[in-house]
Amino acid sequence: MRAVFPTVCASGEGSSVRLGAGGRLAAIACCRVALLCSWFLLSRTGSAEVTQIPSGPHRIAGTVVNAKGGNPLARCRVTVTDEKNRDSVKSVISGDDGRFEFHVPAGKYTLGGAKRGFIGGSYNQHDQFSTAIVTGVADLDTENLVLRLGANAVLTGHVLDEFGEPVRDAQISVYREEHQSGVSRTSLYRGTSTDDQGRWEVTPLDEGTYFVSAKASPWYAVHPTTSSEGGASAPVQVDASLDVAYPITYYGDATEAEDATPIPVRGGDRLEADIHMNPVPALHLILRVAAGSSFPVLYRTAFNDTEQLEGHSIQSVAPGVYELSGIAAGRYMVKMPETNGHTSEPVEVNVNGGGELDVSSGKATSQIKATTQLAGAGSLPEDLQISLRSSKGRTIRVQVDAKGDANFPDVAAGKYDILAGSSTQRFSVVRVASEAGTISGHTVTVPVGASLTLALSIAEGSVSVDGFAKREGKPVGGAMIVLVPKNAEGDYDRFRRDESDLDGSFLLKDVIPGSYTVIAIENGWDLEWAEPAVVAQYLKRGQTIEVGNGAKAAMHLADAVEVQAK
């Protein structure tokens, strides 16, 4: 099934539960960690004219229900879209009993629904995939479908200071745990700020597991310069009770991301998560840089993201000497500038007190120039990007210029996978040449303080693989189909996914030539499907295939792929 595009509806309906600060959300039962992405945009614009699907002898019928509880939903707009012609659609309004019905020709259709207060969605939707409805096939029930829509959810709360008073203009960051990339990651999802009552709200939200943090500064805080190195005047003296800072605080009143309390959200929930900010003595850090360099930069790690620290002051107290003030104790990453305009490798420091910060362990970063060529005929797309992906999953992306070059100015020493892609095409780096020689694949080791020139040969994903997912000879719709490369550990960029349609059919697009195993897993949408150890147990019952360099644009699997239980 083709990917669907996200859209959202208005404010949510459903239950309201208050989550006390520091609590573990005991009032909430376990929730699905499945991402209910939004449905294909009904109001489309463009040059193509939207046409009505003609009437036909086949029925697509069923009931729209609330995903939470299964109650029928009246007055929903239900739409079918022709898979072969996305500009050919037909829509109806569900009845008071949630029922809908279409009469269409034989074909394959996307079935979607939308209602105010709910997240629009497609039939049996998982991540960006859904199950298409296939008509004109014997023994396939298309008349008793259940289209589930998740009610919009709301996260809200207050940020309060040590006196229980509201903290205005606090920066709120909402993080979400997801598996769309094939591995479990928690990344920044959305941000907002508190109003003059200290209140914040983030909506709409899909079902999932979230974390929330708050950043703020005490309104009364004063951070004087404590160092007079090279200056004529003595440091200003300030009452220590005013020289304070708020550490970044997560829901559960934790100051480190790994201690944050998760917030499971289900459709229709309205959850309140208050955060209490408590001041701590502000630290004053002295950093020395080479003459003529710019000032250092501090970062903090939040789950799988690295974010630049804000809300502190940096002052030059002498040539090459900076004082950083208004900082709470904690773990930071420091990037020190060099005289050549580049930075050193980030240094992780655990700051517990003021004084001069030792960042001498920082190693010089490297510069990489990657020249890209397409293997075989064809030209590079204008929006091609080259990425360096570290072992921790952090990615540096650079746009390829008109000459086919991508320049990475500051790369820390280590091992990286080199990835390539554009908004419309999938690619894989198949060969890397450097001064040290040529390697097959796309992994490169970057030394300390080097200047590297790499020649990349990339292959375009131009083959589509289609087939059927079955169990005991019967088609299975809604199964997760995964194309696993032979080298699952090193060829992360060659994984492909799809969801089987109602007749069990699937289509894996943009496949790079190589050796693969196709597997089908029922209810496997929350699996870390790109982890070799996770998919290994399914490979024995999968179907191995070989996509050659001279393969045709379409490849059909003669044998059905066996659907396995999760």
C-alpha positions as CSV (number, residue, x, y, z in Angstrom):
1,M,0.0,0.0,0.0
2,R,1.3,3.4,-0.9
3,A,2.3,5.9,1.8
4,V,-0.4,8.3,3.1
5,F,0.1,11.9,3.9
6,P,-0.4,13.4,7.4
7,T,-3.3,15.7,8.2
8,V,-5.0,16.5,11.5
9,C,-8.5,17.6,12.6
10,A,-9.7,19.9,15.3
11,S,-9.6,19.5,19.1
12,G,-10.2,16.1,20.7
13,E,-13.0,14.3,22.4
14,G,-12.6,11.8,25.2
15,S,-11.7,11.2,28.8
16,S,-9.7,13.5,31.0
17,V,-7.1,12.2,33.5
18,R,-4.9,14.3,35.7
19,L,-1.3,13.1,36.1
20,G,0.2,14.4,39.4
21,A,3.8,15.7,39.1
22,G,6.3,13.0,39.9
23,G,3.6,10.2,39.5
24,R,3.9,7.3,37.2
25,L,0.5,7.6,35.5
26,A,-1.0,4.7,37.5
27,A,-4.5,5.7,36.4
28,I,-3.7,4.8,32.8
29,A,-3.7,1.3,31.6
30,C,-1.2,0.0,29.0
31,C,-1.4,1.7,25.7
32,R,-0.5,0.9,22.1
33,V,2.8,2.3,20.9
34,A,1.6,2.2,17.4
35,L,1.8,5.4,15.4
36,L,-1.7,6.2,14.0
37,C,-0.6,8.5,11.1
38,S,-3.0,10.8,9.5
39,W,-5.0,10.1,6.4
40,F,-4.5,11.2,2.8
41,L,-5.3,14.8,2.4
42,L,-8.9,15.3,1.2
43,S,-8.4,18.8,-0.1
44,R,-5.7,18.5,-2.7
45,T,-4.4,21.2,-5.0
46,G,-2.4,20.9,-8.2
47,S,-2.8,20.8,-11.9
48,A,-4.7,17.5,-12.0
49,E,-8.4,17.6,-11.8
50,V,-10.2,15.5,-9.2
51,T,-12.7,13.2,-10.8
52,Q,-15.5,11.0,-9.5
53,I,-15.0,7.3,-9.4
54,P,-17.7,5.8,-11.6
55,S,-20.3,3.5,-10.1
56,G,-19.7,-0.2,-10.5
57,P,-21.1,-3.6,-9.4
58,H,-18.8,-4.1,-6.4
59,R,-19.5,-2.9,-2.8
60,I,-17.1,-1.3,-0.3
61,A,-19.1,-1.1,2.9
62,G,-18.7,-1.1,6.6
63,T,-18.8,0.9,9.8
64,V,-16.6,3.8,11.1
65,V,-15.9,3.4,14.8
66,N,-13.9,5.1,17.6
67,A,-10.6,3.2,17.9
68,K,-11.0,3.6,21.7
69,G,-14.0,1.5,22.7
70,G,-15.3,0.7,19.2
71,N,-18.4,2.9,19.3
72,P,-19.9,3.8,15.9
73,L,-19.1,7.3,14.7
74,A,-21.9,9.2,12.9
75,R,-21.4,12.0,10.3
76,C,-17.9,11.0,9.3
77,R,-16.6,11.8,5.8
78,V,-15.5,8.5,4.3
79,T,-13.6,8.5,1.0
80,V,-12.3,5.9,-1.4
81,T,-9.4,6.8,-3.8
82,D,-8.4,4.8,-6.8
83,E,-4.9,3.4,-6.3
84,K,-4.2,3.6,-10.0
85,N,-5.4,7.2,-10.4
86,R,-5.0,9.2,-7.1
87,D,-7.2,12.0,-8.6
88,S,-10.2,9.7,-8.9
89,V,-12.2,9.7,-5.6
90,K,-15.7,9.3,-4.2
91,S,-16.9,10.2,-0.7
92,V,-20.0,9.8,1.5
93,I,-21.1,10.7,5.0
94,S,-21.5,7.9,7.4
95,G,-25.0,7.4,8.9
96,D,-26.1,7.7,12.5
97,D,-25.0,4.1,13.0
98,G,-21.6,4.8,11.4
99,R,-22.4,2.8,8.3
100,F,-21.1,3.7,4.8
101,E,-21.4,2.1,1.4
102,F,-19.8,2.6,-2.1
103,H,-20.5,0.9,-5.4
104,V,-17.3,0.9,-7.5
105,P,-15.7,-1.0,-10.4
106,A,-13.2,-3.8,-9.8
107,G,-9.9,-2.4,-8.6
108,K,-7.8,-1.4,-5.6
109,Y,-8.8,1.5,-3.4
110,T,-7.6,3.5,-0.4
111,L,-10.4,3.8,2.2
112,G,-10.1,6.7,4.6
113,G,-12.2,8.7,7.1
114,A,-12.2,12.0,8.8
115,K,-14.3,13.6,11.6
116,R,-13.9,16.7,13.7
117,G,-12.1,15.9,16.9
118,F,-10.4,12.8,15.4
119,I,-7.1,12.1,13.6
120,G,-7.9,11.3,10.0
121,G,-6.8,7.9,9.1
122,S,-6.9,5.1,6.4
123,Y,-8.1,1.6,6.8
124,N,-5.9,-0.5,9.1
125,Q,-3.3,2.2,9.1
126,H,0.2,1.7,10.6
127,D,2.8,4.4,10.4
128,Q,2.7,5.7,6.8
129,F,1.2,2.5,5.5
130,S,-2.4,1.1,5.2
131,T,-4.4,-1.8,3.8
132,A,-6.0,-1.1,0.4
133,I,-9.4,-2.5,-0.4
134,V,-9.5,-4.8,-3.4
135,T,-12.7,-5.4,-5.3
136,G,-13.6,-8.0,-7.9
137,V,-11.7,-10.8,-6.2
138,A,-13.7,-13.9,-5.2
139,D,-14.1,-14.8,-1.6
140,L,-12.8,-11.4,-0.4
141,D,-15.1,-9.6,2.1
142,T,-15.3,-5.9,1.3
143,E,-18.7,-5.3,2.7
144,N,-18.1,-5.7,6.5
145,L,-15.1,-3.4,7.0
146,V,-14.4,-1.6,10.3
147,L,-12.7,1.8,9.8
148,R,-11.2,2.9,13.1
149,L,-10.4,6.6,13.8
150,G,-8.4,7.7,16.8
151,A,-9.8,10.6,18.8
152,N,-7.4,13.6,19.0
153,A,-5.4,13.6,22.3
154,V,-4.2,16.7,24.3
155,L,-1.2,17.1,26.6
156,T,-1.4,20.1,28.9
157,G,-0.1,21.3,32.2
158,H,1.5,24.0,34.3
159,V,5.1,24.9,34.9
160,L,5.5,26.1,38.5
161,D,8.4,27.6,40.4
162,E,9.6,26.8,43.9
163,F,6.8,28.9,45.4
164,G,4.1,27.2,43.4
165,E,3.8,30.3,41.2
166,P,3.4,30.0,37.4
167,V,6.5,30.3,35.3
168,R,5.8,32.3,32.2
169,D,7.6,31.9,28.8
170,A,9.0,28.5,29.8
171,Q,10.1,26.5,26.7
172,I,8.2,23.2,26.5
173,S,9.6,20.3,24.4
174,V,7.6,17.2,23.7
175,Y,9.4,14.1,22.7
176,R,8.0,11.0,21.2
177,E,9.1,7.3,21.1
178,E,8.8,5.8,17.6
179,H,9.8,2.9,15.5
180,Q,9.3,4.2,12.0
181,S,13.1,4.1,11.3
182,G,13.2,0.5,12.3
183,V,14.9,1.1,15.6
184,S,13.5,2.5,18.8
185,R,14.2,6.3,19.0
186,T,12.9,9.1,21.1
187,S,13.1,12.4,19.4
188,L,11.8,16.0,19.6
189,Y,8.2,15.9,18.3
190,R,6.8,19.4,19.0
191,G,7.5,22.5,21.1
192,T,5.5,25.4,22.7
193,S,5.8,27.8,25.6
194,T,3.9,28.7,28.7
195,D,1.5,31.6,28.9
196,D,1.3,34.2,31.7
197,Q,-0.4,31.6,33.9
198,G,2.3,29.1,33.4
199,R,0.1,26.9,31.3
200,W,1.0,25.0,28.1
201,E,-0.8,22.8,25.7
202,V,0.2,20.6,22.8
203,T,-2.4,19.1,20.5
204,P,-3.3,17.3,18.3
205,L,-1.4,14.1,19.4
206,D,-1.6,10.6,18.0
207,E,-1.5,7.6,20.3
208,G,2.0,6.9,21.6
209,T,4.5,7.4,24.4
210,Y,5.7,10.9,25.1
211,F,8.1,12.8,27.3
212,V,8.0,16.5,28.2
213,S,10.7,18.9,29.4
214,A,10.7,22.5,30.5
215,K,13.4,25.2,30.2
216,A,13.2,28.5,32.0
217,S,15.2,31.0,34.0
218,P,14.2,32.4,37.4
219,W,12.8,35.9,36.8
220,Y,14.8,37.3,39.7
221,A,18.1,35.7,38.7
222,V,21.3,37.8,38.5
223,H,24.5,36.3,37.1
224,P,27.4,38.7,37.7
225,T,30.8,38.3,36.0
226,T,33.0,36.6,38.6
227,S,36.3,36.7,36.8
228,S,38.2,40.0,36.3
229,E,41.2,38.4,34.5
230,G,42.9,41.0,32.5
231,G,40.3,43.6,33.7
232,A,40.7,46.7,35.8
233,S,37.6,46.4,37.9
234,A,36.8,43.9,40.6
235,P,34.0,41.3,40.0
236,V,30.5,42.5,41.0
237,Q,29.2,41.0,44.3
238,V,25.6,39.6,44.3
239,D,23.6,37.9,46.9
240,A,24.1,34.1,46.3
241,S,20.4,33.5,46.5
242,L,19.9,35.5,43.3
243,D,22.7,33.8,41.4
244,V,20.7,30.7,40.6
245,A,19.4,28.8,37.6
246,Y,16.7,26.2,36.8
247,P,18.1,23.0,35.4
248,I,16.2,21.5,32.4
249,T,13.4,19.6,34.1
250,Y,11.4,16.7,32.7
251,Y,8.0,15.5,33.6
252,G,8.4,13.6,36.8
253,D,10.6,16.5,38.1
254,A,13.8,14.7,36.8
255,T,16.8,16.7,35.5
256,E,18.2,13.9,33.2
257,A,16.3,12.5,30.2
258,E,16.8,8.9,31.2
259,D,15.0,9.6,34.5
260,A,12.0,11.3,32.8
261,T,8.6,9.8,33.4
262,P,7.0,8.4,30.2
263,I,3.4,9.6,29.3
264,P,1.4,7.0,27.5
265,V,-1.3,8.7,25.4
266,R,-4.4,7.0,23.9
267,G,-6.9,8.5,21.5
268,G,-9.2,11.0,23.2
269,D,-7.1,11.4,26.3
270,R,-6.7,14.9,27.9
271,L,-3.7,14.5,30.2
272,E,-2.3,17.1,32.5
273,A,1.4,16.9,33.3
274,D,2.7,19.6,35.7
275,I,6.4,20.3,36.0
276,H,8.0,22.0,39.0
277,M,11.2,24.0,38.6
278,N,13.5,24.2,41.5
279,P,16.5,26.7,41.5
280,V,20.1,25.5,42.1
281,P,23.2,27.6,42.5
282,A,24.3,28.9,39.1
283,L,27.8,27.8,38.0
284,H,30.4,30.1,36.4
285,L,32.7,28.4,34.0
286,I,35.9,29.7,32.5
287,L,37.0,28.5,29.1
288,R,40.2,29.4,27.2
289,V,40.3,29.4,23.4
290,A,43.0,30.2,20.9
291,A,43.4,33.9,20.2
292,G,41.1,35.1,17.4
293,S,38.6,32.2,17.8
294,S,34.9,32.5,18.4
295,F,33.2,31.5,21.7
296,P,32.6,27.9,22.7
297,V,29.2,26.3,22.4
298,L,27.4,24.1,25.0
299,Y,25.0,21.2,24.2
300,R,22.9,18.8,26.1
301,T,21.8,15.3,25.1
302,A,18.0,14.8,25.3
303,F,17.1,11.2,24.4
304,N,18.4,10.7,20.8
305,D,18.8,14.4,20.1
306,T,21.6,16.8,20.9
307,E,20.3,20.3,21.6
308,Q,22.2,23.6,21.9
309,L,22.0,25.0,25.4
310,E,20.2,28.3,25.8
311,G,19.4,30.7,28.6
312,H,22.9,31.3,29.8
313,S,25.3,34.2,29.2
314,I,28.7,34.2,27.6
315,Q,31.1,37.0,28.2
316,S,34.7,37.7,27.1
317,V,36.6,38.5,30.3
318,A,40.1,38.6,28.6
319,P,41.6,37.8,25.2
320,G,40.9,34.2,24.6
321,V,39.0,33.8,27.9
322,Y,35.3,33.4,28.2
323,E,33.0,33.1,31.2
324,L,29.8,31.1,30.9
325,S,27.3,31.9,33.7
326,G,23.8,31.0,34.7
327,I,24.4,27.3,34.1
328,A,23.0,24.5,36.3
329,A,25.1,21.5,37.3
330,G,24.8,18.6,34.9
331,R,26.3,16.7,31.9
332,Y,27.1,18.8,28.9
333,M,28.9,18.6,25.6
334,V,31.3,21.4,24.7
335,K,32.5,22.3,21.2
336,M,35.6,24.4,21.3
337,P,36.5,26.6,18.3
338,E,39.9,26.5,16.6
339,T,41.8,29.3,14.8
340,N,41.0,27.8,11.4
341,G,37.3,28.5,12.0
342,H,36.5,24.9,12.7
343,T,35.7,23.2,16.0
344,S,37.2,20.4,18.0
345,E,35.4,17.2,18.6
346,P,32.7,17.7,21.2
347,V,33.9,16.9,24.7
348,E,31.4,15.5,27.2
349,V,31.9,17.0,30.7
350,N,30.1,16.4,34.0
351,V,29.9,19.9,35.5
352,N,29.5,19.9,39.3
353,G,31.2,23.2,40.2
354,G,32.5,26.4,38.8
355,G,36.0,27.4,37.8
356,E,38.0,26.6,34.7
357,L,36.7,23.8,32.5
358,D,39.1,21.3,31.2
359,V,38.4,20.5,27.6
360,S,41.9,19.4,26.7
361,S,40.7,16.0,25.6
362,G,38.9,17.5,22.6
363,K,40.3,16.2,19.4
364,A,40.4,18.2,16.2
365,T,37.5,17.4,13.8
366,S,38.1,16.4,10.2
367,Q,37.0,17.9,6.8
368,I,35.4,15.6,4.2
369,K,34.8,16.4,0.5
370,A,32.6,13.7,-1.1
371,T,32.4,13.7,-4.9
372,T,29.4,11.7,-6.1
373,Q,28.8,9.8,-9.3
374,L,25.8,7.6,-10.4
375,A,26.7,4.0,-11.3
376,G,25.4,3.4,-14.8
377,A,23.5,5.7,-17.0
378,G,21.5,8.7,-15.7
379,S,22.2,12.0,-13.9
380,L,22.1,13.0,-10.2
381,P,18.9,14.6,-8.9
382,E,19.1,18.2,-8.0
383,D,18.0,17.6,-4.4
384,L,20.5,14.8,-3.7
385,Q,21.8,14.7,-0.2
386,I,24.7,12.8,1.3
387,S,24.5,11.8,4.9
388,L,27.0,10.5,7.5
389,R,25.3,8.2,10.1
390,S,27.3,7.5,13.3
391,S,27.0,4.3,15.3
392,K,24.7,6.1,17.7
393,G,22.3,6.9,14.9
394,R,23.1,10.6,14.7
395,T,23.1,11.9,11.1
396,I,24.8,14.8,9.4
397,R,23.2,15.7,6.1
398,V,24.7,17.9,3.3
399,Q,23.2,19.0,0.0
400,V,25.2,17.9,-3.1
401,D,26.1,20.9,-5.2
402,A,25.9,21.3,-9.0
403,K,29.3,19.7,-9.4
404,G,28.2,16.6,-7.4
405,D,30.2,17.6,-4.3
406,A,29.2,17.4,-0.7
407,N,31.4,19.2,1.9
408,F,31.4,18.2,5.6
409,P,33.4,20.9,7.5
410,D,33.4,19.4,11.0
411,V,33.3,15.7,11.5
412,A,34.3,14.0,14.7
413,A,36.6,11.0,14.4
414,G,34.9,7.6,14.2
415,K,33.1,5.2,11.9
416,Y,30.3,6.3,9.7
417,D,27.8,4.9,7.2
418,I,27.6,7.0,4.1
419,L,24.0,7.3,2.9
420,A,22.5,9.0,-0.2
421,G,18.9,10.0,-1.1
422,S,16.6,12.6,-2.5
423,S,12.9,13.5,-2.0
424,T,11.9,11.4,-4.9
425,Q,14.5,8.6,-5.3
426,R,16.2,6.1,-3.2
427,F,20.0,5.4,-3.6
428,S,22.7,3.4,-1.9
429,V,26.4,4.0,-1.8
430,V,28.0,0.9,-3.4
431,R,31.7,2.0,-3.5
432,V,33.9,4.5,-1.7
433,A,37.4,5.4,-3.0
434,S,39.9,7.5,-1.1
435,E,43.6,8.0,-0.8
436,A,43.8,4.8,1.2
437,G,42.2,2.8,-1.5
438,T,38.7,1.6,-2.6
439,I,36.2,-0.2,-0.4
440,S,33.0,-2.0,-1.4
441,G,30.1,-0.7,0.6
442,H,29.5,2.5,2.3
443,T,31.3,2.5,5.7
444,V,34.2,4.9,6.3
445,T,36.5,5.5,9.3
446,V,37.3,9.1,9.8
447,P,40.6,9.8,11.6
448,V,41.4,12.8,13.9
449,G,42.1,16.2,12.3
450,A,42.2,14.9,8.7
451,S,41.2,16.3,5.4
452,L,39.6,13.6,3.3
453,T,38.5,13.4,-0.3
454,L,36.1,10.6,-1.1
455,A,34.8,9.5,-4.5
456,L,31.3,7.9,-4.0
457,S,29.6,5.6,-6.5
458,I,25.9,5.4,-5.8
459,A,23.2,3.0,-7.2
460,E,19.6,4.0,-7.8
461,G,16.8,2.0,-6.4
462,S,14.9,1.3,-9.6
463,V,13.3,-2.1,-9.1
464,S,9.8,-2.8,-7.7
465,V,9.2,-6.2,-6.0
466,D,5.6,-7.3,-5.8
467,G,4.0,-10.5,-4.4
468,F,1.4,-11.9,-2.0
469,A,1.4,-12.6,1.7
470,K,-0.6,-15.7,2.7
471,R,-1.1,-18.1,5.5
472,E,-2.2,-21.7,4.6
473,G,-3.0,-20.5,1.1
474,K,-5.3,-17.7,2.2
475,P,-4.4,-14.0,1.7
476,V,-3.6,-11.9,4.8
477,G,-4.2,-8.2,4.7
478,G,-2.5,-5.7,7.1
479,A,0.7,-7.8,7.5
480,M,4.0,-5.9,7.8
481,I,6.2,-6.8,4.8
482,V,10.0,-6.2,5.2
483,L,12.7,-6.6,2.6
484,V,15.8,-7.5,4.6
485,P,19.2,-7.1,2.9
486,K,21.7,-10.0,3.2
487,N,24.0,-7.7,5.1
488,A,21.4,-6.4,7.5
489,E,24.0,-5.0,9.8
490,G,25.8,-2.8,7.2
491,D,23.1,-2.1,4.6
492,Y,20.5,-0.3,6.8
493,D,19.6,1.9,3.8
494,R,18.5,-1.1,1.7
495,F,15.6,-2.1,4.0
496,R,12.1,-1.6,2.5
497,R,8.7,-2.0,4.0
498,D,5.0,-2.2,2.9
499,E,1.7,-3.3,4.3
500,S,-0.2,-6.1,2.5
501,D,-3.6,-5.2,1.0
502,L,-6.9,-6.9,1.6
503,D,-6.0,-9.6,-1.1
504,G,-2.5,-10.1,0.5
505,S,-0.7,-8.2,-2.3
506,F,2.2,-5.9,-1.5
507,L,4.7,-3.7,-3.4
508,L,8.2,-2.9,-2.4
509,K,9.5,0.1,-4.3
510,D,12.9,1.5,-5.1
511,V,14.9,-1.7,-4.4
512,I,18.7,-1.6,-4.9
513,P,20.3,-4.5,-6.7
514,G,21.5,-7.1,-4.2
515,S,20.5,-10.2,-2.2
516,Y,17.5,-10.1,0.1
517,T,15.0,-12.0,2.2
518,V,11.3,-11.0,2.1
519,I,9.4,-11.6,5.4
520,A,5.8,-11.0,6.4
521,I,4.9,-10.5,10.1
522,E,1.4,-10.2,11.5
523,N,0.9,-7.4,14.1
524,G,4.6,-6.6,13.9
525,W,4.4,-2.9,13.6
526,D,6.0,-2.1,17.0
527,L,9.0,-4.3,16.2
528,E,12.5,-2.9,15.7
529,W,12.4,-4.3,12.2
530,A,15.8,-2.9,11.2
531,E,17.7,-4.6,14.1
532,P,19.4,-7.7,12.7
533,A,18.9,-9.6,16.0
534,V,15.1,-8.9,15.9
535,V,14.5,-9.9,12.3
536,A,16.8,-12.9,12.4
537,Q,14.1,-15.2,13.9
538,Y,11.9,-14.5,10.9
539,L,14.4,-15.0,8.1
540,K,14.3,-18.9,8.0
541,R,10.7,-18.8,6.9
542,G,11.2,-15.9,4.6
543,Q,11.7,-15.9,0.8
544,T,15.2,-15.2,-0.5
545,I,15.5,-13.2,-3.7
546,E,18.2,-11.8,-5.9
547,V,17.8,-8.5,-7.6
548,G,20.5,-8.3,-10.3
549,N,22.1,-5.2,-11.7
550,G,20.3,-5.7,-15.0
551,A,17.0,-6.5,-13.4
552,K,13.8,-5.2,-15.0
553,A,11.8,-2.4,-13.4
554,A,9.3,-4.8,-11.9
555,M,10.0,-8.2,-10.3
556,H,7.1,-10.5,-9.3
557,L,7.4,-13.3,-6.7
558,A,5.9,-16.4,-8.0
559,D,5.5,-18.0,-4.6
560,A,3.6,-16.4,-1.8
561,V,5.4,-15.1,1.3
562,E,4.3,-16.9,4.4
563,V,2.8,-14.7,7.1
564,Q,4.4,-15.3,10.5
565,A,3.1,-14.5,13.9
566,K,4.9,-11.8,15.9
